[in-house]
Amino acid sequence: MYLQQMSSSLKAIDFQHMGRTCLGHAARRTANLLTRHYNKHLAALGLELTQAQLLAAIADGSAASAAEIARFLGIDRSTLARNLKPLESAGLIARQGTGGKKVLPVLTPLGEAKVIEIHSTWLKAQEELSTLLGPDGADAVRAQMSTLRKAVHILESQDKAAADAVPPSSSN
């Protein structure tokens, strides 16, 4: 009986439409393809895109904390910590105390040389995509992705505001 009910309930859902129209699915598929494209180029350096982005964020030097680096990359701090370990083991970064309990990752001389290689390799990968898209196309893609991120941030803010507005329940 349950299988019949489940089956009829499932038949009422257009999963093909869901897959074709889901923004999350489209973004994930696109992100996976882009990651493969950049990883293909970065493989010669022994790195993946996430590691290259992390090293570039560290090289930028504008972050005052590891939390700022994580926020810039759009990852949580535990993911950042996990991604820092292999870079530290490879001698590309070191951890530098900034006072108190804060520790900031910094590039080692080996890391600085690696970031220069990353930049050159990234330029090639970026140019391939930008040439296919054209300057207006590349700008349009970035603008639409920014708009999508802003929409999700608005929804997250609304959810947080709604959660903060709910008075705590009394346990008495």
C-alpha positions as CSV (number, residue, x, y, z in Angstrom):
1,M,0.0,0.0,0.0
2,Y,2.8,2.5,0.9
3,L,4.6,1.8,-2.3
4,Q,1.5,2.5,-4.3
5,Q,0.9,5.8,-2.5
6,M,4.5,6.8,-2.8
7,S,4.5,5.9,-6.5
8,S,1.4,8.0,-7.2
9,S,2.8,10.9,-5.2
10,L,6.1,10.7,-7.0
11,K,4.4,10.6,-10.4
12,A,2.8,14.0,-9.6
13,I,6.2,15.6,-9.4
14,D,8.0,16.7,-12.6
15,F,11.6,16.0,-11.7
16,Q,12.8,16.9,-15.2
17,H,11.4,20.3,-14.8
18,M,12.9,20.5,-11.3
19,G,16.3,19.7,-12.7
20,R,16.0,22.1,-15.6
21,T,14.9,25.0,-13.5
22,C,16.7,24.6,-10.2
23,L,19.2,27.5,-9.7
24,G,21.2,25.4,-7.2
25,H,21.5,22.5,-9.6
26,A,22.6,24.8,-12.5
27,A,25.1,26.6,-10.2
28,R,26.5,23.3,-8.9
29,R,26.9,21.8,-12.5
30,T,28.5,25.0,-13.7
31,A,30.8,25.2,-10.7
32,N,31.9,21.6,-11.2
33,L,32.7,22.2,-14.9
34,L,34.6,25.4,-14.2
35,T,36.5,23.7,-11.4
36,R,37.5,20.9,-13.8
37,H,38.6,23.5,-16.4
38,Y,40.9,25.3,-13.9
39,N,42.1,22.1,-12.3
40,K,43.2,20.8,-15.7
41,H,45.5,23.8,-16.0
42,L,46.6,23.8,-12.3
43,A,47.4,20.1,-12.3
44,A,50.9,20.8,-13.6
45,L,51.6,22.8,-10.4
46,G,50.3,20.0,-8.2
47,L,47.3,22.1,-7.1
48,E,43.6,22.3,-7.4
49,L,41.5,25.4,-7.8
50,T,40.5,25.6,-4.2
51,Q,44.2,25.5,-3.1
52,A,45.2,28.1,-5.7
53,Q,42.4,30.4,-4.6
54,L,43.4,30.0,-1.0
55,L,47.0,30.8,-1.8
56,A,46.0,33.8,-3.8
57,A,43.8,35.1,-1.0
58,I,46.8,34.7,1.4
59,A,49.1,36.4,-1.0
60,D,46.7,39.4,-1.3
61,G,47.5,40.1,2.3
62,S,44.5,42.3,2.9
63,A,42.8,39.8,5.3
64,A,43.3,40.6,9.0
65,S,42.3,37.1,10.1
66,A,41.7,33.6,8.9
67,A,38.0,34.3,9.3
68,E,38.2,37.1,6.8
69,I,40.0,34.7,4.3
70,A,37.2,32.1,4.8
71,R,34.5,34.7,4.3
72,F,36.2,36.0,1.1
73,L,36.4,32.4,-0.2
74,G,32.8,31.6,0.8
75,I,33.8,28.7,3.1
76,D,33.5,28.1,6.8
77,R,36.5,28.3,9.1
78,S,36.7,24.5,9.6
79,T,36.9,24.0,5.8
80,L,39.6,26.7,5.7
81,A,41.6,24.9,8.5
82,R,41.3,21.6,6.6
83,N,42.5,23.2,3.4
84,L,45.4,25.0,5.1
85,K,47.0,21.8,6.4
86,P,48.3,20.4,3.0
87,L,49.6,23.8,2.0
88,E,51.5,24.0,5.3
89,S,52.8,20.5,4.9
90,A,54.0,21.3,1.4
91,G,55.9,24.3,2.8
92,L,53.8,26.9,0.9
93,I,52.4,28.6,4.0
94,A,53.3,29.2,7.6
95,R,51.2,30.3,10.5
96,Q,52.0,33.7,12.0
97,G,50.6,34.9,15.3
98,T,48.9,38.3,15.1
99,G,48.5,38.8,18.8
100,G,46.3,37.0,21.2
101,K,44.9,33.7,19.9
102,K,44.7,34.9,16.3
103,V,46.9,33.1,13.8
104,L,47.1,34.2,10.2
105,P,48.5,32.1,7.3
106,V,51.3,33.7,5.4
107,L,53.2,32.6,2.3
108,T,56.7,31.2,2.7
109,P,59.3,32.0,0.0
110,L,58.3,28.7,-1.7
111,G,54.6,29.8,-1.5
112,E,55.4,33.1,-3.1
113,A,57.1,31.4,-6.0
114,K,54.1,29.1,-6.3
115,V,51.6,32.0,-6.4
116,I,53.6,33.5,-9.3
117,E,53.2,30.2,-11.2
118,I,49.5,30.1,-10.2
119,H,48.9,33.5,-11.6
120,S,50.5,32.7,-15.0
121,T,48.6,29.4,-15.2
122,W,45.3,31.1,-14.1
123,L,45.7,33.7,-16.8
124,K,45.8,31.0,-19.5
125,A,42.7,29.2,-18.1
126,Q,40.9,32.5,-17.7
127,E,41.7,33.7,-21.2
128,E,40.3,30.5,-22.7
129,L,37.0,31.1,-21.1
130,S,37.0,34.8,-21.6
131,T,37.7,34.5,-25.3
132,L,34.8,32.1,-25.8
133,L,32.4,34.3,-23.8
134,G,33.7,37.7,-25.1
135,P,34.2,40.6,-22.8
136,D,30.5,41.5,-22.6
137,G,29.6,37.8,-22.0
138,A,32.2,37.4,-19.2
139,D,31.0,40.6,-17.5
140,A,27.4,39.5,-17.8
141,V,28.1,36.1,-16.2
142,R,29.9,37.8,-13.3
143,A,27.1,40.3,-12.9
144,Q,24.4,37.5,-12.9
145,M,26.4,35.4,-10.4
146,S,26.7,38.5,-8.1
147,T,23.0,39.1,-8.4
148,L,22.3,35.5,-7.4
149,R,24.6,35.7,-4.4
150,K,23.0,38.9,-3.3
151,A,19.6,37.3,-3.5
152,V,20.7,34.4,-1.4
153,H,22.3,36.7,1.2
154,I,19.0,38.7,1.4
155,L,17.1,35.4,2.0
156,E,19.7,34.4,4.7
157,S,19.3,37.8,6.4
158,Q,15.5,37.5,6.4
159,D,15.8,34.0,7.9
160,K,18.1,35.2,10.6
161,A,15.9,38.2,11.4
162,A,12.9,35.9,11.6
163,A,14.8,33.5,13.9
164,D,16.0,36.4,16.1
165,A,12.4,37.8,16.3
166,V,11.1,34.5,17.8
167,P,11.2,34.8,21.6
168,P,13.0,32.0,23.4
169,S,10.7,29.5,24.8
170,S,10.6,29.2,28.5
171,S,11.6,25.8,29.9
172,N,9.8,26.2,33.2
